[in-house]
Amino acid sequence: MIEVKPQPPEKDLDKRAWEVFTKAIELAGGPRQLIEHRRLTWLPSLMEAAYAIILKEEGHKTADEIASFLGLGKQSVRNILQASTEAVLERLKGENPDEDNRTHIAGGLAKLAYKALQSES
């Protein structure tokens, strides 16, 4: 017999995406750090990434479904979902400030935030 996981209500997914978003801001050093380092432009991408991670992990959506929901290209969603958390950590610590880094910063940050929230609960 195949066990089907119940889908959480959309409102719960919205709440979880918000939690990931705010945790990611915290991991990036908080609002002041984002302002001081002129990284406010990260916020829209970070919200999209938070939703992408939650839709995949808790909504059990495919990359195509996530792309459709967010109004993003399929490759953009794949970049978010495959982002390197290690590269993002290096970037945040200033160890690898290279702008040519090909990882999706918001995606990696959202993944780090999701993992941190999981370990807290």
N, C-alpha and C positions, 0 to 999 in steps of 0.2 A: 504494500500500500504506500502510495506517495503522500508525504505530509506537505500540505500547503500552508505556508506561513500567512497569517492574516495581514492584510495591508493596513498600516496605521492610517488614521484619518489625516487628511491634508493639513488640518490645523496643527496636528502634532509635528508634521514635517516642517511647517513654517516655524514653529517654536524651536525645533532642533536646529534648523538652518540659522536662526538668529543666535542661538547659543554658540554655534560653531563660528559665526561671523565675529561675535564679541570676544570669544576666546582667542581667535586669530589676531585681533587687534591687540589684545593683551600680550600675546606672544611676540608681536612685532615691537613691543615697547610702550604700547598705549597711545592714546591720541596725540599727546605732546610730542612723542618721538616721531610719529608720522608727520606731524607739522614741521618739526625741526629739520627733518631729513627730506622734506618736500616729497613725501610719498602719499599724499592725499589722493593722488590719481589711482592708487591701488584699490581704493574702497569699492568702486563699482565691480571691478574684476573679482575682488574678494567675496562680495555678496553672491555673484554668479557661481564662484567656486564652492562656496559653502552649500548652496543649493544643489550643485552637481554631486558633491560628496554625499549629502544626505539622501538625495533621490536614488543614488546608486546603492548605498549601504543599508538604508532603512526603508526606502521605497521600492527597492529591488527593480529599478528601471534600467533599461539598456541605454547605451550611449546615444542611440538614435532617438529614443523617447526623451532623454534629458535635453538633447539638442533642440528638439521640437518645443518642449516646454519652455526652455530659456530663450529661445530665438537665436541660438548660436549655431555655428557650423558644427558638423559632426567631428571634424578634426580638432576644433577648439575644445570640445568636450573631452575628446581622447587625451589631448595635451594636459588638461586639468587633472584627469583621473590618473594619468601616468607620471605626474610631476614628481621630481626627486625631492624628498624631504631633506636629505642630506645636503644637497646643493643650496636649499633655502636656508638651512641652519647656518651654513658657511657664509652666505650672503648677509644674513642678519647680524652675525658676529663680526662682519667686516673682513673676514678672511678671504673672501672671493668677491670683491666688489665689481668684477668684470661684467660689464653690461652685455657682453656677447653670450653670457650663460644662456643656454637654450631651454632651461627648465621653466615651466610656468610657475612664477613666484606665488601668485595667489592660490593656485592649485596645491602647491606644496605646503603653503601656510595653512590652508583649510584642512589638508590631511593631517598635519601636525596638531591642529586644534581639535579635530575629531578624536584623534588618538588620546590626547590629553583629557578630554571630557570623558572618554570611556574609562580611563584609568582612575579618574576621580570618583566614578560612581560604583 
